[in-house]
């Protein structure tokens, strides 16, 4: 196998020479700016080449990207439409979708010049220099890839002084199965934390403990089928358990949803703009009786969610809107959340995410007569009854994506 390196230049002393007109045709652009932005930029930087519509082009370059995990495998086919054109030339190269724009462009330019050189040489032989070098070695065939993926998320925080100490940790394990039109997802997550501080001494000398512990465990699964680029349907079920001082003893949510998306699931830049409607059934058991006298409730719910995001190189920005309303009593239970977020791709398997959420909610408050006024931990955990909540988070995700080259971001978190 030979690697051909060459440089294009304008042949000196040929005043009337015409450039080689090149048209770029993006058959499948992929997730990067390779087609058409980078390819057109490479054409523009060489005076011997001139960008052209397909109808008047001397050479048409057809670009097709195949997505394989974090790599875009770009296939370039050069077809001549001028006198003495060589046979069509086909080249393949791999582009790291998490690399910067400059790094991606540097990976594309040599392959493009190698393909276009034969056509330039057919018109201007003196405009092409060729250097041959021995390859470092041959590589074997790559596997077709697997639709299975795994993600492990870890986040922790802590504080320590002589009298005040706190710690918290979050773990989640996600399994994925992805094909072009089907996505299955399973989740296990565990969150725990503790707080230690001096007790409160009352006027009569009684000491009230201010220590607290909290935990919750969540599990569930969902499946989504897309019958076209714009429409998807899915079903999901999630259940979580909380410690005795929290709002719920357990909560189970089962929903079906339908989503419309502006962008295809394999949008080349990773952009998203989707809206989905969901309807389902919720079952709840509370740790404290509410003002309606309920320790247990079940009811139908529905809502509309939306998500939009854009990506530049290794950074993604987005906004997610979520709503959930009790279907038969809308004024009794209602939740609306707005969550801007950002994600930074640190490496091939590591992401750093930052998010902030604002939640407005209405639901039956806990019955004040059921609250022990001497239980400080229980009193301090009643923040869930507040109608407005602001939350910020930062986390690190370690993931191994499916290697079958499929992306499917439909109906996340049904």
N, C-alpha and C positions, 0 to 999 in steps of 0.2 A: 504494500500500500504506500502511496506517495502522498506527501503533503506538499501542496504547491503554494508558494508564496509569491506574490507579484505586486507590482505597483503600476497604477495608471497615470499617464501623463499625456500632455499634448505634444504631438510630434512637431519638432521645430522645423521651420522653413516650409510649412504647408499652410499657406495663408487661406486657401479656399477650402480646406478640409471641413467636412460637416461632421458634427458629433453623432454619436450613436444614440438614437432616441429609445428610451426605456419606459415601459408602462408596468406599473406594479398592480397586480390583481390579488386581493386578499380573499382566498376561498374559505379559510378558517383562521381568524386572527390570533386566537389563543389568549393568554392572560397578560401579555406584555404589550409594549408599544412597538414591537418589531415590525408589524405590518398595520398600517402603511408608514407610520412616522419615521422609524429608524431607517427602513429601506429607502424611502424617498430622500432622507437626509444624506445617505451615503451616495446616492445618485447625484445630488446637488453639489457635493464637495469635489467632484471630479469634472473638470472642464470638458473632457472627452465624452462625457455622458450628458444627456439632456432628458429631463422628465417629459413624458408625452402621454396623451390619451391613447387608449388601446388601438384606435382606428389608424393612427399615423405612426405607430411605434415600429422600430426596427427589431426590438426584442421585447417580448412579454415575459415577465417573471411572475409565476403563480406561486403563492405562499400558502402553505397549509400547516397549521399547528395541531399537534396531538398532545393532550395533557396527560402526563404520567407522574402522579404524586406531585412533587414540588417543581418538576421539570416540564418545560414546554419543548417537545421535539418538533423542530421546524423543518419542513420539507420545502425546498426551493426547486422549481422547475423552470429552466430558461429555454424559451422557444423563439427561434429566429424567424423574422419575417422580411429579411432583406436578401439581396443577391449574395451568393456564395456563403450562406449561413451554414455553420456546422450543425450536426445533429443535436436534438434537444439534450440539455445537460440537467441532471438531477443531483441535488446535494442534500444531505441531512446534517443538522447540528442541534445541540441541546442548549437550552437557555434556562438558567436558574431564575425562577420567577421571583425569588426573594432578593436577588441582587439589585444593585442600584441601576439607574438608567444608563450611566456611563459604562458600568461593567457589562450590562446586557448588550449595549451597542458595540463594545469592543469584541464581544464573542461573535456577533453577526457579520461585522465588516469583512474579516478575512475570507469567510465562506462565500459571501456575495461577490467579492472581487475575483475569487477563484472561478466562479461560474460565469461571470460576465466577460472574463479575459479573452476567451476564445472568440466571442463575437466582436469585441473591439479589435482583436488581431486580424479578423477577416477583412476589416475596412482599413485599419491603420496598424500595420504590423510593427512599426517602430514605436508605437505608443504603449507597448506592454513589455515589461521585464519579468522573467520567470526564474525562480530559484527553487531547486529541488533539494529536499533533505530526507534523511532516513527516519522512519517512524520509531518511536521508543519501543513499541511492541503492539501486538494485535490483541484486541479484546474479544471475548466470546459473545454469543448472542445473549441478549437480555431477556429475563423472564417476562411473560405476558402480564404479570401483576396480579394482585389479589384485591378483592372488593372489601376485605376486612381491615378495620383500623382500631386503634386503641389510644386513649388519652388519659393521662394521670395529672391531676391538678393539686398543687400544694400551696397553702398560704398560712402564714403564722404571724402573730404579734405578741409583744410582751412588754411589761414595765416592772421595774424593781426599785424599791427604796427599802429602808430598814423596817418601816411599818406598813407600807402599801405595796402590794404586789398583784399583778394580773397577768394572765396569759390566755391566748386563744389560738385555735388551729382549725383549718378547714382542709378536708381531703375530698376529692371526687374521682371516680373511675368511670370512664365512658367507653362503651363499645359501639362501633359503627359498622354498618354494612351498606355499601354504596354501589349502585349501578346507575346508568344514565337516566332511567325513569323511576327508580325505586330507591328509597332510603329507609333503613331501620336503625333504631337508636335505643340504647339502654343505659340507664344511669344509676349509680350508687353514690351517695354523698353523706359525709359525716362532718358535723360542726360541733365543736366543744370549747368551753372557756370557763375560767374561774377567776374570782377576785377575793383578795384577802386584805383586811384593814382592821384597825383597832375597833373594839365594840363601842357602842353608844351607851353612856351612863345616864340613867334617868335621875330625877330629883330624889327618888326614894332609894337610890343606890342600885337599882336593878340594871343589869347590863344586857343590852340588846345587840345580838350579833349582826354585823353588817357584811359578813362573808356571803358569797353567792357562787353557785355553779349553774351552768346552763349547757344544754346539748340538744341537738336534733338530728334525726336520721331520715333520709329521703331516698326513695327508690321508685323506678318506673320505666316505662318503655313507650315508644311511639313508632308508627310506620306511615310513610307518605308515598303516594303514587302520583306521578305527573304524566298526564296524557298528551300534553303539548308544552311548548316553552312558556306559555302564559298562565296555564291553569293547573292546579294541583289539589288533591284531596288527601286527608290524613285522619288518623285516629290515635289518641294517646291516653295513657292512664298513669297517674302519679299519686303516691301516698307518702305521708311523712308522719313521724312521731316526735313529740317534744317532751322535755323534762316536766315534772309536776308543777313548776312555778310559771310555765309559759301559758300562752292562750289556749292551745289545743292539746288534748291528749293524743288525738290523731286527726288527720284530715285526708280525705281521698277525693281526687278530681278526675273525672272521666269525660273526655270531650271528642267531638268530631269537628273538622274544620275544612273550609275550602278557601284557597288563596289565589289571588291574581298578582302577577309579577310583570313589571315593565321589561326587565332584562332576562335573558335566558339564564339557566342555571350555570352555564359555563361562560358567562360574560367575560371577555378577555381582560378586563381591568378589575374584575372582582366586585363590580358595582352591584348594588341591590336597591330595589324600590318595590316593596310588596305590601299588599293589604289582604288580611284574611278575616273571615267571619267564623266564629266558633260557637257551638252550642253543646251543653253537656249536663252532667249531674254531679252534685257535690254532696259529700257526706262528712259531717263534722261532729266530734265529741269534744266538749270544752272541759278545762280543768276547773273553771269557776262558772257557776250558774249565771246566765245573763238576765237582763231586766225583763225578758219575756218569760222567765222561769224555765228556760231550756238548758239542759246539759247535753242535749243531742239534737241535731238538726240535719235534714236533708232537703234539697231543693234543686230545681232546674236553674241553669245559668246560661248566659250568652254574652257576647261582646265582640268588638272589632279591635284588632291589633294592626299595627303598621311598623315597618322597619325600612330605613334607608341608610346606605353607607357608600363611601367612596374610598378608593385606595390610591396612594401615591408611593411608588417603590415599596418600602417595607412597613409603611404606616397606614392604618385604616382608621377612618373617622366615621361615626354614625350616630343615629338617633333611633330609639325604639319607643313606641307608644303602645301601652297595653290597657285594656279595660275589661271588666267582668262585672256583670249585674245579675241579681236574682231575677229570673225571668218572670215569675208570678207576683213578686213584690219589689219592683225596681227601687223604691225609696227605702227599703229595709236594708239591703246589702248592695254596695257599689264600691268598686275600686278602680282608680285611674292612676297610671304610672307613666312618667316620662323619664327616659334614661339615655342621656348622651354617653358615648363611650369612645375609647381609642384603643387600638391594639398595635403593638410594635413587634415585628418579627425579628427576634434577636439572632436566631440561627435556624437551621433546617428543622429542628425538632423542639424549639423553645420559643414561646410567645410571652410577652409581657402585656397585660391588659389593665386598663384604668377605666373606671366607670363612676357615674354619679346618677342618683335617681331621686325623683320627687314623687311621692305617693299621696294622693288624696283619697280618703275612704270614708264610708259610712256603713255601720253595722250595729246590731244591738250591743250596748255597752255591758260590762260585767255588773252584776247586782252588788251594790255597795254593802248590803247586809251579809253577803257571802264572803266578804273579804276580812281577813284577820288583821286588825289594825296594828297588832304587835309583831306581825311577820314582815320585817323590813324587806327581805328579798322579794316576797310576793308583791309588796307595794311598789318596789323599784322596777318590777317587770311589767307593770301596767301601762307602759309606754305604747303597747300595741293598741290600746284603746284611744290614743290620740288621733284626731282626724287628719293630721298632716305629718309626714315623715320625710326627712332628708337623709340619704345614705350615700357614703362614698366607699369605694373599695379599690384595691390594687392586688393583682395576683400574678403568679407565674404558672404557665401551663407547659407540661412536657407531653408531646404527642408523637405518635407514629401513624401517619396517614395511610389509607389504602393506596396500593401501588398500581391499581388498574387504570389510572389516568382519568378517573371520573370525578366530577365535582357536582354536588347536589346540595343546595342550600335552602330548599323549600320547607316552609311550615316549621320553622324551628320553635321548640318549646310549645307544643300544642297544649 
